[in-house]
Amino acid sequence: MQRAVLLILSMLAASAMAGDNRVDAKAAFERIKSLAGEWQGVGDKAKEHLSYELIAGGSSVIERDAAEGRPVMLTVYHLDGGRLLLTHYCMAGNQPRMEAREFDAKSGRLHFDFLDATNLASKDAGHMHTATLYLTNADHLGAEWVYYKDSKPSFSEKFEFVRVR
């Protein structure tokens, strides 16, 4: 009996280390790859411009976020085994890494949560902590980024984009 309990606990631990089973990382990454091209913000974010480019033989996707009046930011998406990760090169001067935790292929909702960051002075320093993409169809994209400071949400930014090329 004790051996069976140890075996079950070992299997549960291995499953937890393998990542969240709710995410089909490969399918989510294929959706991100399909964003390759140019995107323009809608509404009050009309001066926001995104471009997506496949690099490194299609193993990574660079998102270039340019808006009038602020520095350009980059986000790089890539697979790491069975996980989908992003690294966000932020104008805050740090580089948060996030892991995809939820993906609904039908609705296109893809949610990322904070893993760690480089150049982050402390866990309370301001940084992007979560990102949710809404990959609704081939020509429409939504996004919400949540910024944390002092270990709690400080503000969020929501965007809507249409493909222009």
C-alpha positions in Angstrom: 0.0 0.0 0.0 2.8 2.4 0.9 4.5 1.7 -2.3 1.4 2.4 -4.3 1.0 5.8 -2.5 4.6 6.7 -3.3 4.1 5.7 -7.0 0.9 7.9 -7.2 2.7 10.8 -5.6 5.7 10.4 -7.9 3.3 10.4 -10.9 1.5 13.6 -9.7 4.8 15.4 -9.1 6.1 14.4 -12.6 2.8 15.7 -14.1 3.1 19.0 -12.2 6.6 19.5 -13.5 5.6 18.7 -17.0 3.4 21.9 -17.0 -0.3 22.6 -17.2 -2.2 20.0 -19.1 -4.9 22.5 -20.2 -2.5 24.0 -22.8 -1.8 22.5 -26.1 1.4 24.5 -26.5 2.0 23.4 -30.1 -1.5 24.4 -31.2 -1.2 27.7 -29.4 2.2 28.4 -31.0 0.8 27.6 -34.4 -1.9 30.2 -33.8 0.8 32.8 -32.9 2.8 31.9 -36.0 -0.4 32.7 -38.0 -0.2 36.3 -36.8 2.8 37.0 -39.1 2.2 40.3 -40.7 1.2 43.9 -39.8 -1.5 44.9 -37.4 -3.1 48.3 -36.6 -4.8 49.3 -33.3 -8.5 50.1 -33.2 -10.4 52.9 -31.4 -8.4 54.8 -28.8 -5.4 52.6 -29.6 -5.4 53.6 -33.3 -1.8 54.8 -33.1 -0.6 51.3 -31.9 1.1 49.1 -34.4 2.1 45.5 -34.1 4.2 43.4 -36.4 4.8 39.6 -36.1 7.8 37.9 -37.7 8.8 34.3 -37.7 12.5 33.9 -37.0 15.0 31.1 -36.4 13.5 28.7 -38.9 10.0 29.3 -37.6 11.0 28.3 -34.0 10.3 31.7 -32.6 8.0 34.6 -33.3 8.9 38.3 -32.6 6.1 40.7 -31.8 7.2 44.3 -32.3 5.0 46.8 -30.5 5.3 50.4 -31.7 3.2 53.3 -30.7 3.6 57.0 -31.3 5.3 58.7 -28.4 6.8 55.7 -26.6 9.7 53.3 -27.0 9.3 50.2 -29.1 8.8 46.9 -27.1 9.5 43.4 -28.3 7.9 40.1 -27.2 9.4 36.8 -28.3 7.3 33.6 -28.3 8.7 30.1 -28.5 8.2 26.5 -27.4 10.3 25.0 -24.7 9.5 21.3 -24.9 5.8 21.0 -24.0 5.6 24.6 -22.8 4.8 27.9 -24.7 6.9 30.8 -23.3 7.2 34.5 -24.0 9.8 37.0 -23.0 8.6 40.6 -23.0 11.3 43.3 -23.5 9.5 46.1 -21.7 10.0 49.9 -21.7 10.1 49.5 -17.9 13.6 48.1 -18.4 13.0 44.6 -17.3 12.3 41.3 -19.2 9.5 39.3 -17.7 9.1 35.7 -18.9 5.6 34.1 -18.9 4.3 30.7 -19.6 1.0 29.8 -21.4 -1.4 28.4 -18.7 -4.7 28.3 -20.6 -5.5 28.0 -24.3 -9.0 27.6 -25.7 -8.6 26.7 -29.4 -12.2 27.4 -30.1 -12.4 30.9 -28.8 -8.7 31.7 -29.4 -8.1 32.9 -25.8 -4.5 32.3 -24.8 -3.4 33.3 -21.2 0.2 33.7 -19.9 1.3 33.9 -16.3 4.5 35.3 -14.9 7.4 32.9 -14.4 10.4 35.1 -13.6 12.2 38.2 -15.0 15.6 39.5 -15.7 16.7 43.0 -14.6 13.9 43.1 -12.0 15.1 44.9 -8.9 12.8 43.0 -6.6 9.6 41.0 -6.7 7.7 44.2 -5.8 9.2 46.3 -8.7 6.8 47.1 -11.5 6.6 44.6 -14.3 4.1 43.0 -16.8 2.8 40.0 -14.9 0.1 38.4 -17.1 -0.8 38.6 -20.8 -3.9 37.3 -22.5 -4.3 37.2 -26.3 -7.6 36.8 -28.0 -6.8 35.2 -31.4 -10.4 35.5 -32.6 -9.8 35.1 -36.4 -7.2 35.6 -39.1 -7.9 39.4 -39.2 -8.7 40.4 -35.6 -6.6 40.2 -32.5 -7.2 41.4 -28.9 -4.7 41.6 -26.0 -4.7 42.5 -22.4 -1.5 43.0 -20.4 -1.6 43.4 -16.6 1.2 45.3 -14.8 2.0 44.4 -11.2 3.7 46.6 -8.6 4.1 45.8 -4.9 3.0 42.2 -5.7 -0.5 43.2 -6.9 -2.1 44.5 -10.1 -1.4 48.1 -10.7 -3.1 48.6 -14.1 -4.1 46.8 -17.2 -4.0 47.7 -20.9 -6.5 46.3 -23.4 -6.0 46.4 -27.1 -7.8 45.5 -30.3 -6.1 45.1 -33.6 -7.0 44.5 -37.3 -4.6 43.0 -39.8 -3.4 45.5 -42.4 -1.0 43.2 -44.2 
